[in-house]
Amino acid sequence: MHLNKWEVNAVGMKRIGLVMPGGGNRGAVFGGVVLAFEEAGIHHDFFVVSVGTSVGIATIPFFSTKQIAQGLNYFTQHLPFGYPRSYYGIPYADRAYIEWAFRYSKDALDIKKLRSSRTKSYAALSDPITQKAKYVCLNTAEDPILVLLQAINTPLFTHPKIVAKECLWDAGITDYIPLGCPELHTVDEIWFVSPFPIDHRPGKRGGWTLYFYSWLVYLLGDPQTARLIAKAHQRECQLWDEIHERVDIKIICPDKQVPVSWRTNDPRLMKIAIQMGLEAGRKF
């Protein structure tokens, strides 16, 4: 019997995991990639497990529930309006608006479909006490929206809150690229969706910025989180090296730098990033 590669995966001959990292509003690329998957008939249950950090895990549930149009609206309408806002030049997340978008807007996430999904989706979060990442399953979480809200709120934007009975927040400072999820150890291949081109490496400027933030957080009286932030750049560099060294990781990424930064709130530019993600997914 001849099987194409999607049918081979369906009968269990290759177990594939999906990973989407953080990246702020650059994650609009992920929306385009998901759209390309759907065009090709690759639905969320094609994957054994999916794991995301920050904007990555904000994308995955819309894929899981087949709410592709709503997920794209999240990037072009809700994310630019709610994250980040600015208060006298200082960026912050409008948590109340993002929660409304997830729960009550016309693009609200279908929690019932999320819970019934055959593929488990894990949100990467940070534990400031252990200095390590924690992985919370959205499908079985008591309140998946609360998990998502904490997953996308970085230090200085919010404080740790109780999630899954622990005090946690955004894993961008511990597991920006969530390869540490134990469920990924069971797969044969990982499809890693990057908002950056293939030759991307973290710059020194980003490292100095995080170092400055770590001192600011330390002075504000949170030494545990300050240590996490100080180590974040080194950890990110190590993860990018690991991605390019591992033969089991297949990278899906745009051909060039997208015209979107972590805090871009221009819907027109977000649509360009989505289109670049769509092209990257089709090419892959």
C-alpha positions as CSV (number, residue, x, y, z in Angstrom):
1,M,0.0,0.0,0.0
2,H,1.4,3.4,-1.0
3,L,1.0,6.2,1.6
4,N,1.7,9.9,1.1
5,K,3.6,11.7,3.9
6,W,0.5,12.9,5.6
7,E,-1.1,9.4,5.6
8,V,2.2,8.0,6.9
9,N,2.1,10.4,9.8
10,A,-1.6,9.5,10.5
11,V,-0.8,5.8,10.9
12,G,1.9,6.6,13.4
13,M,5.1,5.9,11.4
14,K,6.5,9.4,12.1
15,R,5.6,11.5,15.2
16,I,5.8,15.2,14.6
17,G,5.7,18.0,17.1
18,L,5.0,21.7,16.4
19,V,7.0,24.5,18.2
20,M,6.2,28.2,18.1
21,P,8.5,30.5,20.1
22,G,8.0,34.0,21.5
23,G,8.7,37.2,19.5
24,G,6.0,39.7,20.4
25,N,4.0,41.0,17.4
26,R,6.5,39.4,15.0
27,G,4.3,36.3,15.7
28,A,2.0,37.5,12.9
29,V,4.2,35.3,10.8
30,F,2.8,32.3,12.6
31,G,-0.7,33.2,11.5
32,G,0.4,33.0,7.9
33,V,2.1,29.7,8.4
34,V,-1.0,28.2,10.0
35,L,-3.0,29.4,7.1
36,A,-0.6,27.6,4.7
37,F,-1.0,24.5,6.8
38,E,-4.8,24.6,6.5
39,E,-4.5,25.2,2.7
40,A,-2.4,22.0,2.4
41,G,-4.9,20.0,4.5
42,I,-2.5,19.9,7.5
43,H,-4.7,20.3,10.6
44,H,-3.6,20.6,14.2
45,D,-4.3,16.9,14.9
46,F,-1.5,16.1,12.3
47,F,0.9,16.9,15.2
48,V,1.5,14.7,18.2
49,V,2.0,17.7,20.4
50,S,2.3,21.5,20.0
51,V,4.2,23.8,22.3
52,G,4.4,27.6,22.3
53,T,5.9,30.5,24.2
54,S,4.2,33.9,24.5
55,V,2.8,34.8,21.1
56,G,3.5,31.3,19.9
57,I,1.0,29.8,22.4
58,A,-1.4,32.6,21.6
59,T,-1.4,31.3,18.0
60,I,-1.7,27.6,18.5
61,P,-5.2,27.5,20.1
62,F,-6.8,29.1,17.1
63,F,-5.1,26.4,14.9
64,S,-6.3,23.7,17.3
65,T,-9.9,24.9,17.2
66,K,-9.8,25.6,13.4
67,Q,-10.6,29.2,14.0
68,I,-8.1,30.4,11.4
69,A,-9.9,33.6,10.5
70,Q,-10.3,34.5,14.1
71,G,-6.6,33.9,14.7
72,L,-5.7,36.2,11.9
73,N,-8.0,38.9,13.3
74,Y,-6.2,38.5,16.6
75,F,-3.0,39.7,14.9
76,T,-4.5,42.4,12.7
77,Q,-7.1,43.8,15.1
78,H,-6.7,42.8,18.7
79,L,-2.9,42.4,19.2
80,P,-2.1,45.9,17.7
81,F,-4.7,47.5,19.9
82,G,-3.9,45.7,23.2
83,Y,-0.1,44.9,23.1
84,P,1.8,46.9,23.7
85,R,0.2,50.2,24.6
86,S,2.3,53.2,25.7
87,Y,2.1,55.2,28.9
88,Y,4.3,58.2,28.7
89,G,6.6,56.3,26.4
90,I,6.7,53.2,28.6
91,P,5.2,50.1,26.9
92,Y,2.6,48.0,28.7
93,A,0.1,45.3,27.9
94,D,-3.6,46.1,28.1
95,R,-4.4,42.8,29.8
96,A,-8.1,43.7,30.2
97,Y,-8.6,44.2,26.5
98,I,-6.7,41.1,25.5
99,E,-8.8,39.0,27.9
100,W,-12.0,40.5,26.4
101,A,-10.7,39.6,22.9
102,F,-10.0,36.0,24.0
103,R,-13.3,35.5,26.0
104,Y,-16.0,37.7,24.5
105,S,-15.2,39.3,21.2
106,K,-16.5,38.0,17.9
107,D,-13.1,36.3,17.6
108,A,-13.3,34.6,21.0
109,L,-11.5,31.3,21.5
110,D,-13.8,28.3,21.4
111,I,-12.8,26.6,24.7
112,K,-15.1,23.6,24.2
113,K,-13.3,22.8,20.9
114,L,-9.9,23.4,22.6
115,R,-10.7,20.9,25.3
116,S,-11.8,18.2,22.8
117,S,-8.7,18.6,20.6
118,R,-6.8,15.3,20.2
119,T,-3.5,17.0,20.2
120,K,-2.3,18.5,23.4
121,S,-1.1,22.1,23.4
122,Y,1.4,23.2,26.0
123,A,2.0,26.8,27.1
124,A,5.6,27.6,28.3
125,L,5.6,29.7,31.5
126,S,8.4,30.9,33.8
127,D,8.8,30.0,37.5
128,P,10.7,32.8,39.2
129,I,11.5,30.6,42.2
130,T,13.1,27.6,40.4
131,Q,14.4,29.8,37.6
132,K,13.1,27.2,35.1
133,A,10.2,26.8,32.7
134,K,6.9,25.2,33.4
135,Y,4.6,23.7,30.8
136,V,0.8,23.9,31.3
137,C,-1.5,21.9,29.1
138,L,-4.2,24.3,27.7
139,N,-6.6,21.4,26.9
140,T,-6.9,20.4,30.5
141,A,-6.3,23.7,32.3
142,E,-9.1,24.9,34.6
143,D,-9.0,28.3,32.8
144,P,-7.1,28.2,29.5
145,I,-7.6,32.0,29.0
146,L,-5.9,32.8,32.3
147,V,-2.9,30.6,31.2
148,L,-2.8,32.5,27.8
149,L,-2.9,35.9,29.5
150,Q,0.1,35.0,31.7
151,A,1.9,33.4,28.8
152,I,2.0,36.6,26.8
153,N,2.7,39.1,29.6
154,T,6.4,39.7,30.0
155,P,8.2,41.1,33.1
156,L,7.7,44.9,33.6
157,F,4.3,44.5,31.9
158,T,2.7,42.5,34.7
159,H,3.4,40.5,37.9
160,P,3.4,36.7,38.3
161,K,0.0,35.3,39.0
162,I,-1.4,31.9,40.1
163,V,-1.7,29.6,37.2
164,A,-2.2,25.8,37.6
165,K,-1.7,26.5,41.4
166,E,1.7,28.1,40.9
167,C,3.0,31.6,40.6
168,L,4.1,31.9,37.0
169,W,4.5,34.2,34.0
170,D,5.8,34.5,30.4
171,A,8.5,32.0,29.5
172,G,10.3,34.4,27.2
173,I,12.9,34.8,30.0
174,T,13.4,31.0,30.5
175,D,12.3,29.2,27.4
176,Y,11.9,31.6,24.6
177,I,12.2,28.6,22.3
178,P,10.3,25.9,24.2
179,L,12.4,22.9,23.3
180,G,12.5,21.8,26.9
181,C,8.9,20.5,27.0
182,P,9.0,16.8,28.1
183,E,6.4,15.9,25.5
184,L,8.7,16.8,22.7
185,H,11.0,14.0,23.8
186,T,8.5,11.5,22.3
187,V,8.5,12.9,18.8
188,D,10.6,11.9,15.8
189,E,10.7,15.4,14.2
190,I,10.0,18.9,15.2
191,W,8.6,21.6,12.9
192,F,9.9,24.9,14.3
193,V,8.2,28.1,13.1
194,S,10.5,31.1,13.3
195,P,9.5,34.7,12.8
196,F,13.1,35.4,11.7
197,P,15.0,34.4,8.6
198,I,17.2,31.2,8.7
199,D,20.5,33.1,9.5
200,H,19.1,34.9,12.5
201,R,21.1,35.1,15.7
202,P,20.4,37.2,18.8
203,G,22.3,40.5,18.7
204,K,24.5,41.9,21.5
205,R,22.2,44.9,21.7
206,G,19.3,42.7,22.9
207,G,21.6,41.2,25.5
208,W,22.5,44.7,26.9
209,T,18.9,45.7,26.9
210,L,17.9,42.6,29.0
211,Y,20.8,43.3,31.3
212,F,19.5,46.8,31.9
213,Y,16.0,45.5,32.5
214,S,17.4,43.0,35.0
215,W,19.0,45.8,37.1
216,L,15.7,47.8,36.9
217,V,13.7,44.8,38.2
218,Y,16.3,44.2,40.9
219,L,16.0,47.8,42.1
220,L,12.2,47.4,42.1
221,G,12.7,44.6,44.7
222,D,12.4,41.4,42.6
223,P,15.9,39.8,42.6
224,Q,14.6,36.3,41.5
225,T,13.1,37.7,38.3
226,A,16.1,39.9,37.8
227,R,18.3,36.8,37.6
228,L,16.0,35.2,35.1
229,I,16.1,38.3,32.8
230,A,19.9,38.6,33.1
231,K,20.3,35.0,31.9
232,A,17.7,35.2,29.1
233,H,20.0,36.4,26.3
234,Q,22.6,33.7,26.9
235,R,19.9,31.0,27.0
236,E,18.4,32.3,23.8
237,C,21.8,32.1,22.0
238,Q,22.3,28.5,23.2
239,L,18.8,27.5,21.9
240,W,19.4,29.0,18.4
241,D,22.7,27.1,18.2
242,E,20.8,23.9,19.2
243,I,18.1,24.4,16.6
244,H,20.7,24.7,13.8
245,E,22.7,21.7,15.0
246,R,19.8,19.2,15.4
247,V,18.8,17.2,12.3
248,D,15.4,16.4,13.7
249,I,14.3,20.1,13.7
250,K,12.9,21.4,10.5
251,I,12.7,25.3,10.3
252,I,9.8,27.1,8.7
253,C,10.7,30.8,8.4
254,P,10.4,33.8,6.1
255,D,13.2,34.4,3.5
256,K,14.0,37.9,4.9
257,Q,13.4,40.1,7.9
258,V,9.8,40.9,8.4
259,P,8.9,44.7,8.8
260,V,7.6,44.1,12.3
261,S,9.2,44.4,15.7
262,W,8.1,42.9,18.9
263,R,5.9,46.0,19.6
264,T,4.7,47.0,16.1
265,N,1.0,48.0,16.3
266,D,0.4,48.9,12.6
267,P,-2.2,46.5,11.2
268,R,-0.9,47.1,7.7
269,L,2.5,45.9,8.6
270,M,1.0,42.9,10.6
271,K,-0.8,41.9,7.3
272,I,2.6,42.0,5.5
273,A,4.1,39.7,8.2
274,I,1.1,37.3,7.8
275,Q,1.7,37.2,4.0
276,M,5.4,36.5,4.5
277,G,4.4,33.6,6.9
278,L,2.0,32.3,4.3
279,E,4.7,32.2,1.7
280,A,7.1,30.5,4.1
281,G,4.6,27.9,4.9
282,R,3.7,27.2,1.3
283,K,7.4,26.9,0.4
284,F,8.0,24.5,3.2
